[in-house]
Amino acid sequence: MAQTPNVIGMTVMQRLKETGEPPTPENYERLYYEISGLPRPAIAAQPAAPVVTEAPPPLEEHTQPGKEFVAEMMGMLRQMLQEVTDKTATLAKDIGEKNKDLTGNVTSLKSSRDKNEILRLLSTVVMQAGGIQHTVEASHKDLVATRQALTSMQEELAETRQLLNEDALTGALNRRGLDQTLMREIARAQRLGVKLSLAMVDLDFFKKVNDQHGHEAGDQMLVHFAGLIKAVLRKSDALVRYGGEEFTLILPDTDARGAHFVLARLQQLMSKSPLVFEGKQINTTFSAGIATLRGDENGHALLRRADEALYVAKDGGRNAIKVAA
């Protein structure tokens, strides 16, 4: 196949898969220009950024480059589908014309009585049949290659979508994943008339872990905590890193009592499973707030009520689980 942008793109994705590099926009762009041989556009020098003391932007804003990557992939997908449409249309037209000529020669062959004419027509029919076969085989190879490229693209898009929705440190969903998952589960609960509970969970005195043992220990504590949470969740449940040391648990088909039971199990597990970091055991606890979906309540309101219950738990001394009124 010709080195069209979509063919180069497929080569890039195959290279990323072979090397194990993540399909980030930066890696994609670098390999695209390496493989295509095209010069990379010059980037104008930017003035030094001023020192900013404000809080970093919300997590979902950091996913914008990934969105651009997905948009580029979708553009390539549309181009490839158009090529498939063009190829099949050309194939149908080509075979139709050749079949018409072949039919005419077969008809002439049936009515002919002249030996030389019969031999000439047979030769022509054989050539035309071979031409049709060649056309079909060539188109088949192109379509198989396109199908393989589309399958590869589908896999890459699925991986990229997962990366966009996941927190890189803990493997939990991020805020973008929270929005999509919570919206889906609320719609399901309201459609089927089933319960849906949500818990906001926050590690107690997490700053002390960083101050006393270092930020690496703090990161390991977050990974450890996320692993313990996953151990008490069902496959249908979802874990979200809401921000910092705060996590959100989405619990379908679960009322407040069931959610409290899950968090009580997590408390027991944490008390028996301290983080071991550089040979030292680091114990910690968590506080949690639970809210159960009401009627036509939306995700924002559900999160707010769970967060208010969490505040009550922390304000009351921490290491507690509170249910929203």
N, C-alpha and C positions, 0 to 999 in steps of 0.2 A: 504494500500500500504506500502511496505517496506520503512524504513527510509533511502532512498537514498539521495544524496546531493540535487537533485532537489526538493524532497518532503520537506526536511528541509528548503530549500530556499522559497518554497511556504508558509510554516508555518511562516517563518520570515516576509514575506511581509504582510501576514494576520495580524500578531501582530502589525506591523508598522501602518497598516490602522486602527486597533482598538484603538491604543493609540494616534493616530494623530501625531506621530513623523515623521519628513521628511525622505524620503528614501535615506539618505546620506550613503556613503560607510562606515563611522564610525559606524552609528547606525546598518546598516546591519551586519557588522562584529561582533559587540558586541552581538546582538541577536542570530546570527548564532551559536556562540560557547556556549551561554547560553542554547539554545534549544537542540543542538546536544550533549552537555556534553563533547565535545572534549576539550583537553587542548589548550589554545591559545598559538601560537608560541612566544617564548621569544624574546624580542626586545633588541638588544644590545644597551648599553648606547652610546649616541652620544656626541662628544665633544661640548662644548659651541660654539654657532655660533658667528662669529665676528660681530661687529657692522658695518652695511652697511649704507652708507649715500646716495647711489644711488637711483634713482626713482624705485618704485615697478615695477615688470614685467607686461606686457600687461594683460588685463583682461582675454583674452582667455587662458592664461597659468594656471590660477587658476581653470580651469574646468577639469584639468587632472584627479583628483581622480574620478570625475563623469564619465569620459570616461572609467576608469578601471571598475567601477561599471556596466556600460552598457555592457562592454565586457564580464564581468562575467555572467550577465543575459543572454546574447546571447549564451554563452556556455551552460548554463542550458537549454535554449530553444532548442538548437540542440540536447542535450541529451534526452530531453523529446520527441521530434519528432522521434528520433531513437527508443525510447521505444514504441511509438505508432505504428511505422512501424513493429517492431518485434512482438508486440501483435497481430496486424491484420494478419500478415503472419502466426503466430502460430495458430490463430483462424481458418483461412481459411484451413490450413492443417488438423487441428484436426477435423473440421466439415466434410471435404471431406472424411477422413478415416471412420468416424462414419456413414456418409451417405451411403458410399459404403457397410458397414456391414449391415446397416438397409435395404437397397434396396435388398440385397441378402436374408435376412430373410423374407422380405415381399413377394418376389418371391416364396420362399419355402412354405410360408403360403398359398399362392393362390393355389398351386398345391397339397398340402397335403390333405389326406383323413382320416388320423388317428387322433382320438380325442385327445389323450394324446400329440401327436406331435404338433397338432394345439395349445393346451393350452401352451405347452413349448415355441413355437415360438411367441405366443401372449405376453407372459411374457417377452421374450427377446426383442421384438419390443418395448414394453412399457418402459422397462429399457433403451434401446438405445435412444428412443425419449426423455426420461427424462434427459439422459446424455447430449444430444445435447442442450436441453433447459437450463440446468445448465451451460454448457460451454458458451452459448450465454449470459446468464444473468450475469455471473461473468465478462465476457469480457466487457459487456455493462457498468457495474458499474465502472470498471477500466477506460474505455474510457470516461465516463461522468466526473469522477474525474479529468482525465487528461485535458479534455476540460475546466473544471472550472479553473484548475490551469493555463492553457494557457491564458484564458481570464483575470485572475488576473494579470498575468505577463504582458500582453499587456497594461493593465491599468497602472501598475507601471512604465513600460517603457515610456509610454506617459507622465506621471507625471514627471518622472526623466528628460526626454528630455526637458520638459517645464522649469523645474528648471534650467537646464544647460544653457538655452537660455535667462533667465530672470535676470534682476538686482534685487537683494534681497530687496533693499530699496524702489525703486519706482515702481516696477512691470513692467517697460519698458523692452524691449529687451536689452541684453548686446552686447558686440562686437561680440561674437560668433553668436548671433542671427542676428546681422546686416549683417554679411558675407553671411549667408544662405538666408536671406530675400532679400537682394539687388541683389544677383546673380539670384535668381528666378524671381524677377520683371524686371530686365534688359533683361533676356532671353524672358520673356513674351512680353515686349514692342517692342523688335526687331523682334520677330516672328509675332506679330500682326500689327506692324507699328503704334503703339500708343505712346502718350507722357508719359514721366516719369520725375518727378521733385524731387529734393532732397534739403532739407534745413538743414543747420547747425545753431543751435540756442544756444546762450550762455548768461547766466544771467550776468547782468552788476554789477560790484563792489560786487561780492558775498563774497569776503573776509571780507568786512565790516560787513556783516551780522554775520559771525562767530566771528569777533573781538568784536562787540558791544553787541551781544545777546547770544553768546555761540554756540558751535558746534551742540547742540541739536536743536537749532533754525535753524541752517544751514541745518540740515537733514530734518526738517519739511518744510523748504522752497523748497527743492528739491522735496519732495513728493507733496507739494501744486502746484508747477509749473508743474510737470508731470500730475497732475489731470486736470489742466486748459488746457494743450495741448490736452489731450485725449478728452476734452469736445468739441473741435473744429474740431476733426478729424472724418473721416468716418470709417466704419468698414474695408474697404479695405486698409486704410492707416496703417502705422506702425510707432511706436515711439521707439527710441533707446536711451539709456543713453550711450553716446559715451565716457564719462569720466569726473569725477568731476562734474562741473555745466554745462557741454556741452551736448546737445541733438541733435539727428538727426531725421528728419521727412522724411519718404519715402512716396511719394504721387503718386500712379499710376494714369494713365489717366488724368494727370494734367500738363498744361503748366506753364510757368513762371508767367503769369498773375494770373492764378488760385492759384498758391502757394503763391503769394504775398497777395492775398485776404484772404487766410487762416491765414497768419501771422498777417495781419492787424486786423482781428477779435480777434486774441489772444492778441494783444496789447490793444485793447479796453476792453477785459475781465480782463486782469491783472490790468488795471487802476481802475477797479471797484471792484476788489476782492483781497485786500491785505491779507497777512497772519496774522492771529491773534494768537500771541504766548504769553502765560502768561498774558493775558489781554491787550497786546500792539499790535498795528497794525504795520506791517513791509511792507513797499512798496518797490518795485524794478521794474526794467525794463529789457529788453533783447535786444540783437543785433542778427541779422540773415543774413545769406548769402544763396542765392538760385542758383541752377544750374539745367538746363534741359538737359536730355540725348541727346547726339549727335550721329547720325549714329551708328557706331560700337564701340562707346566709352565703356570702361570697368568701373567697379565700383570704382577702385582706382582713375582714372582720374576724374570721376564725383564727388567723395568726395573732391578731391583736389581743383577743381574749386569752389565748394560750400564753402570750408574753406577759400579760397582766398577772396571770396566775403564777408565772415564774418569778415575777418581781415580789409577789407576796411570800413565796418560798424562800427567796434570798433575804428578804427583809426580816423574816422571822428567825433567822439564825443559820440558814443554809442546810445542806444535807437533808432536804425535805421535798415532798411531792405534794403539790396542791392542785385541786381541780377547780376550774373556772365556774362561777355561779351560772 
